[in-house]
Amino acid sequence: MGSQYAGMATRLHKRYEIVRETFTEASDVLEFDVAELCTATDASARARLNLQTESQLALLTFGVAMFRARERETGPAVTHTAGHSLGEYSALCAAGALPFATALRLVRHRGRCVADVAARLDGGMMWVTGLDTGTVEHLCRLWSEQGVHPVHLSIVDGPRRAAVSGHRADLHEAAGEFEARGAQVFPLRVTGPFHSPLMAPAANALADVLAGVDVAVPRLPVISGVDARPHPGGRAGARLLADQLVSPVRWQAVQLRLAAEGVGTSLEMGPGRVLTFLSARTRGHPRPWPVDRYDDFDALARDLCLGADDAPAVLDACLRIAVSTPTRRQDTDVAGHYRRLEETRRTRPPDAIPAGLGALDALLTAKGIDEPERRRQLAAATGGRTWQ
């Protein structure tokens, strides 16, 4: 919620048949024109997009449509998926764990459950920035245990960027405490204390529906925002979707998990650039690429793909990584691999980029660097771009 904007699907809807088919499928399931909601730019469309239930259905449909269109176009294969809060449903659809029609019905029910509980609570959320998120989490736990302005950690987007949820009176009191410790505090424009234990009735109601849903084992890893682990599918996967309503969104941990598994590039498959902004501000995350900034997927592929002119920069990065990475075991091949890397940089043959990356990978292997770390370093050398 928050990344939607009027007319957000207009370009893709005009250009790609699969996008139009996806919006038609959503409209048939939901029995209203989802395409009109996501392509119209008048005041009525903007007002509807600000309604929680409709905006969430629009975001789910847009994300799935964008993924399907991108899958039909050229580009590197997707190896993992993840989603921030609601976006996890799009990620599960992309990975084959949830049929799109099932996801639409679940998200509609989820929205109604959440809205019903939120309407009975005078609650909200606020950002707490500039303070270590571990400290924020500790204070939330301490105040809750003491029964003094109890608030709950609800989002962790970065090392110093978190959100907390609670009753509005408690949020007001907690804001002063956070500010006294050097934090900056900003209210979120939401109507409830989301991703906190206060939403337990909504989570229980959603769990009842999920009990009858078959969540398949994903065909590729879907990293959960609840625990930053791959979705297991089955009952445990369904339980995670219910737990999502009462647990913090640990987006920073998700990004670090992706990086640890060698993911160097992330594509933001949705409207706007919110997740790109968050990732770009945190070191160690996969390099983000907001798909919404491109008119078509050919333009995205051109930006993602390295060319021969990029060879000097990539090889310089390989050399910096080779020098700065500590040796974890002695191996006589290290010097030889480094000389090969230097020679590739000096002569720059037609295959300079793959040759340089190959030399760096061999050098890091000789230094005793494990495979996930090698993948991270190779992604750093290319800036998260690909060589084809």
MILUMKE-922868 format. One record per residue: x, y, z of N, C-alpha, C in turn. Coordinates in steps of 0.2 Angstrom, whole numbers, padded with zeros to 4 digits, always signed. Layout:
N
XYZXYZXYZ;...
% end
This chain:
388
+0004-0006+0000+0000+0000+0000+0004+0006+0000;+0003+0011-0005+0007+0017-0005+0011+0018-0011;+0012+0013-0015+0016+0013-0021+0012+0014-0027;+0005+0013-0026+0000+0014-0032+0000+0021-0034;-0002+0022-0041-0003+0029-0043-0008+0029-0049;-0012+0034-0050-0017+0034-0055-0013+0033-0062;-0016+0028-0066-0014+0027-0073-0007+0022-0073;-0006+0019-0067+0000+0015-0067+0001+0010-0072;-0004+0007-0074-0003+0001-0079-0004+0003-0086;-0005+0009-0088-0007+0012-0094-0002+0009-0100;+0004+0010-0099+0009+0009-0104+0010+0001-0105;+0010-0003-0100+0010-0010-0101+0004-0013-0104;-0002-0010-0102-0008-0013-0104-0009-0011-0112;-0006-0006-0114-0007-0005-0121-0002-0009-0125;+0004-0010-0122+0009-0013-0126+0009-0021-0126;+0007-0024-0121+0008-0032-0120+0001-0035-0119;+0000-0040-0124-0006-0044-0124-0007-0048-0117;-0001-0050-0115-0002-0054-0108-0004-0050-0103;-0002-0044-0103-0005-0039-0097-0012-0038-0098;-0014-0037-0104-0022-0036-0105-0025-0043-0103;-0023-0049-0104-0026-0055-0102-0026-0056-0095;-0020-0054-0091-0020-0054-0084-0025-0050-0081;-0026-0044-0083-0031-0039-0081-0038-0042-0082;-0039-0045-0088-0046-0048-0089-0047-0054-0084;-0042-0058-0083-0043-0063-0078-0045-0060-0071;-0042-0055-0069-0043-0052-0063-0050-0049-0062;-0052-0046-0068-0059-0043-0068-0064-0049-0068;-0063-0054-0071-0068-0060-0071-0069-0063-0064;-0063-0063-0060-0063-0066-0054-0067-0061-0049;-0065-0055-0049-0067-0050-0044-0074-0046-0046;-0076-0047-0053-0082-0044-0055-0082-0037-0055;-0076-0034-0056-0076-0027-0058-0070-0025-0063;-0070-0020-0066-0065-0019-0071-0058-0016-0068;-0054-0021-0067-0048-0019-0064-0043-0015-0068;-0044-0017-0075-0040-0013-0080-0041-0005-0079;-0048-0004-0079-0050+0003-0078-0047+0006-0072;-0047+0003-0067-0045+0005-0060-0037+0007-0061;-0033+0003-0065-0026+0004-0065-0024+0008-0071;-0028+0010-0075-0026+0014-0081-0030+0021-0081;-0035+0022-0078-0039+0028-0078-0035+0033-0073;-0035+0040-0075-0031+0045-0072-0036+0050-0069;-0042+0049-0069-0047+0054-0066-0047+0054-0059;-0051+0059-0056-0051+0060-0048-0054+0053-0045;-0059+0051-0049-0063+0045-0046-0058+0039-0046;-0054+0038-0051-0049+0032-0050-0044+0033-0045;-0042+0039-0044-0037+0041-0039-0040+0039-0032;-0046+0041-0031-0050+0040-0025-0050+0033-0023;-0052+0029-0028-0053+0021-0028-0046+0018-0026;-0041+0021-0029-0034+0018-0028-0032+0019-0021;-0035+0024-0017-0033+0025-0010-0037+0021-0005;-0042+0017-0008-0046+0013-0004-0042+0006-0003;-0041+0004+0003-0036-0001+0005-0038-0008+0001;-0044-0010+0001-0045-0016-0003-0044-0016-0010;-0046-0010-0013-0046-0010-0020-0038-0009-0022;-0035-0005-0018-0028-0004-0020-0024-0010-0020;-0025-0014-0015-0021-0020-0014-0023-0025-0020;-0029-0026-0022-0031-0030-0028-0027-0027-0034;-0027-0021-0035-0024-0017-0041-0016-0019-0041;-0013-0018-0035-0006-0020-0034-0004-0027-0036;-0009-0032-0033-0007-0039-0035-0008-0040-0042;-0013-0037-0045-0014-0038-0052-0008-0035-0056;-0007-0029-0055-0001-0026-0058+0005-0030-0058;+0007-0032-0052+0013-0036-0051+0013-0042-0055;+0008-0046-0055+0008-0052-0058+0008-0051-0066;+0004-0046-0068+0005-0044-0075+0012-0042-0078;+0015-0038-0074+0022-0036-0075+0026-0042-0075;+0026-0047-0071+0030-0053-0071+0029-0057-0077;+0023-0058-0078+0021-0062-0084+0024-0059-0091;+0023-0053-0091+0025-0049-0097+0033-0050-0098;+0036-0049-0092+0044-0049-0092+0046-0056-0094;+0042-0061-0091+0044-0068-0092+0044-0070-0100;+0040-0067-0103+0039-0068-0111+0044-0064-0115;+0048-0060-0112+0053-0056-0115+0060-0058-0114;+0065-0056-0117+0072-0058-0116+0074-0055-0109;+0079-0059-0107+0083-0056-0100+0085-0062-0096;+0089-0061-0091+0091-0066-0087+0086-0070-0083;+0086-0076-0082+0081-0080-0078+0080-0077-0071;+0074-0077-0069+0073-0076-0062+0075-0082-0057;+0078-0081-0052+0081-0086-0048+0077-0086-0041;+0075-0080-0039+0071-0080-0032+0066-0075-0033;+0061-0075-0029+0056-0070-0028+0055-0068-0021;+0052-0062-0020+0050-0059-0013+0046-0054-0014;+0042-0052-0009+0037-0046-0009+0037-0043-0002;+0036-0037-0002+0035-0033+0004+0028-0033+0006;+0026-0036+0011+0020-0037+0014+0015-0040+0009;+0010-0036+0006+0006-0039+0001+0009-0042-0005;+0015-0039-0007+0019-0041-0013+0021-0048-0012;+0021-0051-0006+0022-0058-0006+0017-0063-0010;+0011-0060-0010+0006-0064-0014+0008-0064-0022;+0010-0059-0024+0013-0058-0031+0019-0063-0032;+0023-0063-0027+0029-0067-0027+0027-0074-0027;+0023-0076-0023+0020-0083-0023+0017-0085-0030;+0013-0081-0033+0010-0082-0039+0016-0083-0045;+0021-0079-0045+0026-0079-0049+0030-0086-0049;+0030-0088-0043+0034-0095-0042+0030-0101-0042;+0023-0100-0044+0019-0106-0045+0016-0109-0039;+0017-0105-0033+0014-0108-0027+0007-0106-0026;+0004-0101-0029-0003-0099-0029-0006-0098-0036;-0011-0101-0037-0014-0099-0044-0017-0091-0043;-0016-0088-0048-0018-0081-0048-0025-0079-0045;-0030-0083-0048-0037-0082-0046-0037-0084-0038;-0034-0089-0035-0034-0090-0028-0031-0084-0024;-0025-0081-0027-0022-0076-0024-0027-0070-0023;-0030-0068-0029-0035-0063-0029-0040-0064-0024;-0043-0070-0023-0048-0071-0018-0046-0070-0011;-0040-0073-0010-0036-0072-0003-0035-0065-0001;-0032-0061-0006-0031-0054-0005-0037-0050-0003;-0042-0051-0007-0049-0048-0006-0051-0050+0001;-0051-0056+0003-0053-0058+0010-0048-0055+0015;-0042-0055+0014-0037-0052+0018-0039-0045+0020;-0040-0041+0014-0041-0034+0015-0048-0033+0019;-0053-0037+0018-0059-0036+0022-0058-0038+0030;-0054-0043+0031-0052-0045+0038-0049-0039+0041;-0044-0037+0038-0039-0031+0041-0043-0025+0042;-0048-0023+0037-0052-0017+0038-0057-0018+0043;-0059-0024+0044-0064-0025+0049-0061-0024+0056;-0055-0027+0057-0052-0026+0064-0049-0019+0065;-0047-0016+0060-0044-0009+0060-0049-0004+0062;-0055-0005+0060-0061-0001+0061-0063-0001+0068;-0061-0006+0072-0063-0007+0079-0057-0004+0083;-0052-0002+0081-0046+0000+0084-0044+0007+0083;-0043+0011+0088-0040+0018+0086-0033+0017+0086;-0030+0014+0080-0023+0013+0080-0020+0016+0073;-0013+0015+0073-0010+0018+0067-0003+0015+0067;+0001+0018+0063+0008+0016+0063+0013+0023+0062;+0019+0022+0064+0024+0028+0062+0030+0025+0061;+0034+0029+0057+0041+0028+0055+0045+0030+0061;+0050+0026+0062+0056+0028+0067+0062+0028+0063;+0065+0033+0061+0072+0033+0058+0077+0036+0061;+0083+0035+0059+0089+0038+0063+0091+0034+0069;+0088+0029+0071+0089+0025+0077+0090+0018+0075;+0095+0015+0078+0096+0008+0076+0090+0003+0077;+0088-0001+0072+0082-0005+0073+0082-0010+0078;+0088-0012+0080+0089-0016+0086+0086-0013+0092;+0088-0006+0093+0086-0002+0099+0079-0001+0099;+0076+0000+0093+0069+0001+0092+0065-0005+0094;+0067-0011+0092+0064-0017+0094+0065-0019+0101;+0070-0017+0104+0071-0018+0111+0067-0014+0115;+0066-0007+0113+0062-0003+0117+0054-0005+0116;+0052-0007+0110+0045-0009+0110+0044-0015+0114;+0049-0020+0114+0048-0026+0119+0047-0024+0126;+0052-0019+0128+0052-0017+0135+0046-0013+0137;+0044-0009+0133+0038-0005+0135+0032-0009+0135;+0031-0014+0131+0025-0019+0131+0025-0023+0137;+0031-0025+0139+0032-0029+0145+0030-0025+0151;+0032-0019+0151+0030-0014+0157+0023-0012+0157;+0020-0012+0151+0013-0010+0150+0013-0002+0150;+0019+0001+0148+0019+0008+0147+0019+0010+0140;+0015+0014+0137+0014+0015+0130+0016+0010+0126;+0013+0004+0126+0016-0002+0122+0015-0001+0115;+0020-0002+0111+0020-0001+0104+0024-0007+0101;+0023-0009+0095+0025-0015+0092+0029-0014+0086;+0035-0017+0085+0039-0016+0079+0035-0019+0073;+0034-0016+0068+0030-0018+0062+0034-0019+0055;+0039-0015+0054+0043-0015+0048+0050-0014+0050;+0054-0017+0046+0062-0016+0047+0064-0016+0039;+0065-0010+0037+0067-0009+0030+0074-0008+0029;+0078-0006+0035+0085-0004+0034+0088-0004+0041;+0094-0003+0042+0097-0003+0049+0095+0002+0053;+0093+0008+0050+0090+0013+0054+0083+0016+0051;+0080+0011+0049+0073+0013+0046+0068+0008+0048;+0064+0009+0053+0059+0005+0055+0052+0008+0056;+0047+0004+0057+0040+0007+0058+0038+0003+0064;+0033+0007+0068+0030+0003+0074+0023+0005+0073;+0019+0000+0077+0012+0000+0076+0009+0000+0084;+0003+0003+0084+0000+0003+0091-0006+0007+0091;-0009+0008+0097-0015+0012+0098-0012+0019+0097;-0016+0024+0095-0014+0031+0094-0011+0034+0100;-0014+0033+0105-0012+0037+0112-0005+0034+0113;-0004+0027+0113+0003+0024+0114+0008+0027+0109;+0006+0027+0103+0011+0030+0098+0013+0037+0100;+0008+0041+0102+0010+0048+0103+0015+0048+0109;+0014+0044+0114+0019+0044+0120+0025+0041+0118;+0025+0036+0114+0031+0032+0112+0035+0037+0107;+0032+0041+0103+0036+0046+0099+0040+0050+0103;+0038+0053+0108+0042+0057+0112+0048+0053+0115;+0047+0047+0117+0053+0043+0119+0058+0042+0114;+0056+0040+0108+0060+0039+0102+0064+0045+0101;+0061+0051+0100+0064+0057+0099+0069+0059+0104;+0068+0058+0110+0073+0059+0115+0079+0055+0115;+0079+0050+0111+0085+0046+0110+0088+0047+0103;+0085+0053+0100+0089+0055+0093+0085+0053+0087;+0079+0049+0087+0076+0047+0082+0072+0052+0078;+0070+0052+0072+0065+0056+0069+0059+0051+0068;+0053+0054+0069+0047+0051+0069+0042+0054+0065;+0039+0050+0060+0034+0052+0055+0028+0047+0055;+0022+0050+0056+0016+0046+0055+0015+0043+0048;+0013+0037+0048+0011+0034+0042+0003+0035+0040;+0002+0036+0034-0005+0037+0032-0009+0031+0031;-0010+0027+0037-0014+0021+0037-0019+0021+0042;-0024+0017+0042-0029+0017+0047-0029+0012+0052;-0024+0008+0053-0023+0003+0058-0016+0001+0060;-0016-0003+0066-0009-0005+0068-0007-0011+0065;-0005-0011+0058-0004-0017+0054+0003-0020+0056;+0003-0026+0055+0009-0031+0056+0011-0030+0063;+0006-0031+0067+0007-0031+0075+0002-0036+0078;+0003-0038+0084-0001-0043+0088-0008-0040+0088;-0009-0033+0088-0016-0031+0088-0021-0033+0082;-0017-0036+0077-0021-0038+0071-0023-0046+0072;-0022-0048+0078-0023-0056+0078-0030-0058+0076;-0035-0054+0077-0042-0057+0075-0042-0057+0067;-0039-0053+0064-0038-0053+0057-0034-0059+0054;-0029-0060+0058-0024-0066+0056-0028-0073+0057;-0032-0073+0062-0036-0079+0064-0041-0080+0058;-0044-0075+0057-0050-0075+0051-0047-0077+0045;-0041-0075+0043-0038-0077+0037-0035-0084+0037;-0033-0086+0043-0030-0093+0044-0036-0098+0043;-0042-0096+0045-0048-0101+0043-0049-0102+0036;-0048-0097+0032-0049-0097+0025-0043-0101+0022;-0037-0099+0024-0031-0102+0021-0031-0110+0023;-0034-0112+0028-0034-0119+0029-0037-0123+0024;-0041-0120+0019-0044-0124+0014-0040-0122+0007;-0034-0119+0008-0031-0117+0001-0025-0121+0001;-0023-0124-0005-0018-0128-0007-0012-0123-0009;-0007-0122-0004-0001-0118-0006+0004-0123-0008;+0006-0123-0015+0011-0128-0017+0018-0126-0015;+0022-0131-0016+0029-0129-0015+0032-0125-0021;+0034-0119-0020+0036-0114-0025+0042-0118-0030;+0041-0116-0036+0046-0119-0041+0053-0115-0040;+0053-0110-0037+0059-0106-0035+0059-0103-0029;+0064-0102-0025+0063-0099-0018+0059-0092-0018;+0055-0092-0013+0051-0086-0012+0053-0084-0004;+0056-0079-0003+0059-0077+0003+0053-0074+0007;+0051-0077+0013+0046-0074+0017+0048-0068+0021;+0044-0063+0021+0045-0057+0025+0044-0058+0032;+0041-0064+0034+0041-0065+0042+0047-0067+0045;+0051-0072+0041+0057-0075+0044+0063-0075+0040;+0062-0072+0034+0067-0071+0029+0070-0078+0027;+0066-0083+0027+0067-0090+0024+0063-0092+0018;+0065-0097+0014+0061-0099+0009+0054-0101+0011;+0049-0099+0007+0042-0102+0009+0042-0110+0008;+0040-0114+0013+0040-0121+0012+0034-0124+0008;+0029-0120+0007+0023-0123+0004+0019-0126+0009;+0013-0129+0007+0009-0133+0012+0006-0129+0017;+0004-0132+0023+0001-0129+0029+0006-0124+0032;+0012-0125+0032+0017-0120+0034+0017-0114+0030;+0017-0115+0024+0017-0109+0019+0010-0105+0020;+0005-0108+0021-0001-0105+0022-0001-0101+0029;+0002-0104+0034+0002-0101+0041+0007-0095+0040;+0012-0095+0036+0016-0089+0035+0012-0083+0033;+0007-0084+0028+0003-0079+0026-0002-0076+0031;-0004-0080+0036-0008-0077+0041-0003-0074+0046;+0002-0077+0048+0007-0074+0053+0009-0067+0050;+0009-0066+0044+0011-0060+0041+0008-0054+0044;+0001-0055+0045-0003-0049+0048-0001-0047+0055;+0002-0052+0059+0004-0050+0066+0012-0050+0067;+0016-0051+0062+0023-0051+0062+0026-0045+0059;+0032-0042+0061+0035-0037+0057+0037-0039+0050;+0037-0034+0045+0039-0036+0039+0047-0035+0039;+0051-0040+0039+0058-0040+0040+0061-0039+0033;+0060-0034+0029+0062-0033+0022+0070-0032+0022;+0073-0029+0027+0080-0029+0027+0083-0036+0027;+0081-0040+0031+0083-0047+0032+0082-0051+0025;+0076-0050+0022+0075-0053+0016+0080-0051+0010;+0082-0045+0010+0087-0043+0005+0094-0046+0007;+0095-0046+0013+0102-0049+0015+0102-0056+0014;+0096-0060+0014+0096-0067+0013+0097-0068+0005;+0094-0064+0001+0095-0064-0006+0102-0063-0008;+0105-0058-0005+0112-0057-0006+0116-0063-0004;+0115-0066+0001+0119-0071+0004+0118-0077-0001;+0112-0078-0005+0111-0083-0009+0114-0081-0016;+0118-0076-0017+0121-0074-0023+0117-0070-0028;+0111-0067-0025+0107-0063-0030+0110-0056-0030;+0112-0054-0036+0116-0048-0037+0111-0042-0040;+0106-0044-0043+0101-0040-0046+0094-0041-0044;+0090-0036-0042+0083-0037-0040+0079-0032-0045;+0074-0035-0048+0069-0031-0052+0063-0030-0048;+0061-0023-0047+0055-0021-0044+0049-0022-0048;+0045-0027-0047+0040-0028-0052+0033-0025-0049;+0033-0019-0049+0027-0016-0047+0027-0008-0049;+0022-0005-0047+0022+0003-0048+0027+0006-0044;+0030+0012-0047+0034+0016-0043+0041+0013-0041;+0045+0016-0037+0052+0014-0035+0053+0014-0028;+0048+0012-0024+0049+0012-0017+0054+0007-0014;+0053+0001-0017+0058-0004-0015+0065-0003-0017;+0066+0000-0023+0072+0002-0026+0075+0007-0021;+0071+0012-0019+0074+0017-0014+0076+0014-0008;+0073+0009-0005+0075+0006+0001+0081+0002+0000;+0082-0002-0005+0087-0006-0006+0094-0002-0008;+0093+0004-0012+0099+0008-0013+0102+0011-0007;+0098+0012-0002+0100+0015+0004+0103+0010+0009;+0104+0004+0007+0106-0001+0012+0112-0005+0009;+0118-0005+0012+0123-0009+0009+0122-0016+0009;+0125-0020+0004+0124-0027+0005+0118-0030+0001;+0114-0026-0001+0108-0028-0005+0109-0029-0012;+0105-0034-0015+0106-0034-0023+0104-0027-0026;+0107-0026-0031+0106-0020-0035+0099-0019-0037;+0095-0014-0036+0088-0014-0038+0088-0011-0045;+0083-0013-0048+0081-0010-0055+0073-0010-0055;+0071-0003-0055+0063-0003-0055+0061-0003-0062;+0057-0009-0063+0054-0010-0070+0050-0005-0072;+0046-0001-0068+0041+0004-0070+0044+0010-0073;+0051+0011-0072+0054+0017-0076+0055+0016-0083;+0054+0010-0086+0055+0008-0093+0049+0008-0097;+0049+0010-0103+0044+0010-0107+0042+0003-0110;+0047-0002-0110+0046-0009-0112+0052-0013-0109;+0052-0019-0110+0057-0024-0107+0063-0024-0111;+0063-0022-0118+0069-0022-0122+0073-0016-0119;+0071-0011-0117+0075-0005-0114+0078-0008-0107;+0074-0011-0103+0077-0014-0097+0082-0019-0099;+0081-0023-0103+0087-0028-0105+0093-0025-0107;+0092-0019-0111+0098-0016-0113+0102-0013-0107;+0099-0010-0103+0102-0007-0097+0105-0013-0092;+0102-0019-0092+0104-0024-0088+0110-0027-0091;+0111-0027-0097+0116-0031-0101+0123-0027-0102;+0128-0030-0100+0135-0026-0101+0137-0027-0108;+0140-0022-0110+0143-0022-0117+0151-0021-0116;+0154-0022-0122+0161-0022-0123+0164-0016-0120;+0161-0010-0120+0163-0004-0117+0164-0004-0110;+0160-0008-0107+0160-0009-0099+0166-0013-0097;+0170-0016-0101+0175-0021-0099+0180-0017-0094;+0183-0011-0096+0188-0008-0091+0185-0007-0084;+0179-0005-0083+0176-0004-0077+0175-0011-0073;+0173-0016-0077+0172-0022-0073+0178-0025-0071;+0183-0025-0076+0190-0028-0074+0193-0024-0068;+0193-0017-0068+0195-0014-0063+0192-0016-0056;+0185-0017-0056+0182-0019-0050+0184-0026-0048;+0186-0031-0053+0188-0037-0052+0195-0037-0048;+0199-0032-0051+0206-0032-0048+0205-0029-0040;+0201-0024-0039+0200-0022-0033+0197-0027-0028;+0193-0031-0030+0190-0036-0026+0195-0042-0025;+0199-0043-0030+0205-0048-0029+0210-0046-0024;+0211-0040-0024+0216-0037-0019+0214-0036-0012;+0207-0034-0011+0204-0033-0005+0201-0039-0001;+0200-0044-0005+0197-0050-0001+0203-0054+0002;+0202-0055+0009+0207-0059+0013+0207-0066+0011;+0214-0069+0011+0215-0076+0010+0213-0080+0016;+0209-0085+0015+0207-0089+0021+0210-0096+0021;+0214-0097+0015+0218-0103+0015+0224-0102+0010;+0230-0105+0011+0235-0104+0007+0235-0108+0001;+0235-0105-0005+0235-0109-0011+0240-0106-0016;+0244-0110-0019+0249-0107-0024+0246-0104-0030;+0240-0106-0032+0237-0104-0038+0234-0097-0037;+0234-0093-0031+0231-0087-0031+0235-0082-0035;+0242-0082-0035+0246-0077-0039+0245-0078-0046;+0244-0085-0048+0243-0086-0055+0237-0083-0058;+0231-0084-0054+0225-0081-0056+0225-0074-0056;+0229-0071-0051+0229-0063-0051+0233-0061-0058;+0238-0064-0060+0242-0062-0066+0237-0063-0072;+0233-0068-0072+0229-0069-0078+0224-0063-0078;+0221-0061-0072+0217-0056-0072+0220-0049-0074;+0226-0048-0072+0230-0042-0074+0231-0042-0082;+0233-0048-0084+0234-0049-0091+0228-0047-0095;+0222-0050-0093+0216-0049-0096+0214-0041-0096;+0215-0038-0091+0214-0030-0090+0219-0027-0095;+0225-0029-0096+0230-0026-0100+0228-0027-0108;+0227-0033-0110+0226-0034-0117+0218-0033-0119;+0214-0034-0115+0207-0033-0116+0205-0037-0122;+0204-0044-0122+0202-0048-0128+0195-0047-0129;+0192-0049-0134+0185-0049-0135+0180-0052-0130;+0183-0057-0126+0179-0060-0121+0182-0058-0114;+0184-0051-0114+0187-0049-0108+0183-0049-0102;+0176-0048-0102+0172-0048-0096+0171-0055-0094;+0169-0060-0098+0169-0067-0095+0175-0070-0093;+0181-0068-0096+0187-0070-0095+0189-0067-0088;+0188-0061-0087+0190-0058-0081+0186-0060-0075;+0179-0061-0076+0175-0064-0071+0177-0071-0069;+0179-0075-0074+0181-0082-0073+0188-0082-0069;+0192-0077-0070+0199-0077-0067+0198-0075-0060;+0193-0070-0058+0191-0068-0052+0188-0074-0048;+0184-0078-0051+0180-0083-0047+0186-0088-0045;+0190-0090-0050+0195-0095-0049+0200-0092-0043;+0201-0086-0043+0206-0083-0038+0202-0083-0031;+0196-0081-0031+0192-0082-0024+0192-0089-0022;+0191-0094-0026+0191-0101-0024+0197-0103-0021;+0203-0101-0025+0209-0102-0022+0210-0099-0015;+0207-0093-0014+0208-0090-0007+0204-0093-0002;+0200-0098-0004+0195-0102+0001+0189-0098+0002;+0186-0094-0003+0180-0091-0002+0174-0095-0004;+0169-0096+0000+0164-0101-0002+0159-0098-0007;+0155-0102-0010+0152-0101-0016+0147-0095-0015;+0143-0094-0010+0138-0088-0009+0142-0082-0009;+0148-0082-0006+0152-0076-0005+0155-0074-0012;+0157-0079-0016+0160-0078-0023+0154-0075-0027;+0148-0078-0027+0143-0075-0031+0142-0068-0029;+0142-0066-0023+0141-0059-0021+0146-0055-0024;+0153-0057-0023+0158-0053-0026+0158-0052-0034;+0156-0057-0037+0155-0057-0044+0150-0052-0046;+0144-0052-0042+0139-0048-0044+0141-0040-0042;+0145-0039-0037+0148-0033-0036+0152-0030-0042;+0156-0035-0044+0161-0033-0050+0157-0031-0056;+0151-0033-0057+0147-0032-0063+0142-0026-0062;+0141-0024-0055+0136-0019-0053+0129-0022-0054;+0129-0029-0053+0122-0032-0054+0120-0033-0061;+0124-0032-0066+0122-0032-0073+0124-0039-0075;+0122-0041-0081+0123-0047-0084+0127-0047-0090;+0131-0052-0092+0135-0053-0098+0132-0058-0102;+0130-0056-0109+0127-0061-0113+0131-0061-0120;
% end
